């Protein structure tokens, strides 16, 4: 989502963005040591998502962030569980 907000238009842009910003993502995510997924991996992953289920999840996620007053980047936010039916 961050890459899309940053104006990435295709999976190659997303992969490049993620690789370039990997140190920043590592501050918030437990990243595997093997590196950033390729553009093909992003494509395969997102192609398998159920678009309607992902939309519902993402809407719920952003509503939860808004409810919790997400203005302080240091504040822990409780994320709703990710439903397995996305894939």
C-alpha positions in Angstrom: 0.0 0.0 0.0 2.9 2.4 0.8 4.3 1.9 -2.7 1.0 2.6 -4.3 0.6 5.8 -2.3 4.1 6.7 -3.4 2.9 6.5 -7.0 4.3 3.1 -8.0 2.4 2.0 -11.2 3.4 -1.6 -11.7 4.9 -4.5 -9.8 8.4 -3.6 -11.0 8.0 -0.2 -9.4 6.7 -1.8 -6.2 9.6 -4.2 -6.0 12.1 -1.4 -6.6 10.4 0.8 -4.0 10.4 -1.9 -1.4 14.1 -2.7 -2.0 15.1 1.0 -1.8 13.1 1.6 1.4 13.9 -1.8 3.0 15.7 -0.2 6.0 12.6 1.9 6.7 10.3 -1.1 6.4 12.6 -3.1 8.7 11.8 -0.6 11.5 8.1 -1.8 11.5 8.2 -5.3 10.0 10.1 -8.5 10.8 11.6 -8.9 7.3 13.3 -12.2 6.2 17.0 -11.9 5.5 16.7 -13.3 2.0 15.7 -9.9 0.5 12.8 -8.2 -1.2 10.4 -10.3 -3.2 10.7 -9.9 -7.0 8.1 -8.1 -9.1 6.9 -11.6 -10.3 6.3 -12.7 -6.6 4.3 -9.5 -5.9 2.3 -10.2 -9.1 1.6 -13.9 -8.2 0.7 -13.0 -4.6 -1.8 -10.2 -5.4 -3.3 -12.1 -8.3 -4.4 -14.8 -5.8 -6.1 -12.4 -3.4 -9.9 -12.3 -3.4 -10.5 -8.6 -4.4 -13.7 -8.2 -2.5 -12.3 -9.8 0.7 -9.2 -7.7 0.5 -11.3 -4.5 0.0 -13.4 -5.4 3.1 -10.3 -6.2 5.2 -8.6 -2.9 4.1 -11.6 -0.8 4.8 -11.9 -2.4 8.3 -8.2 -1.9 8.9 -8.3 1.8 7.9 -11.4 2.4 10.1 -9.6 0.8 13.0 -6.6 3.1 12.5 -9.0 6.1 12.4 -10.8 5.0 15.6 -7.4 4.7 17.4 -6.5 8.2 16.4 -3.4 7.2 14.4 -1.4 10.5 14.6 1.6 9.5 16.6 3.9 7.1 14.6 5.4 5.8 17.9 2.0 4.7 19.2 1.3 0.9 18.9 -1.8 0.2 16.9 -3.8 -3.0 17.3 -4.5 -4.3 13.8 -7.6 -6.4 13.1 -6.8 -10.0 12.3 -6.1 -10.9 8.6 -8.8 -13.3 7.4 -7.5 -16.4 5.7 -10.3 -16.1 3.1 -8.3 -13.3 1.3 -6.6 -16.0 -0.7 
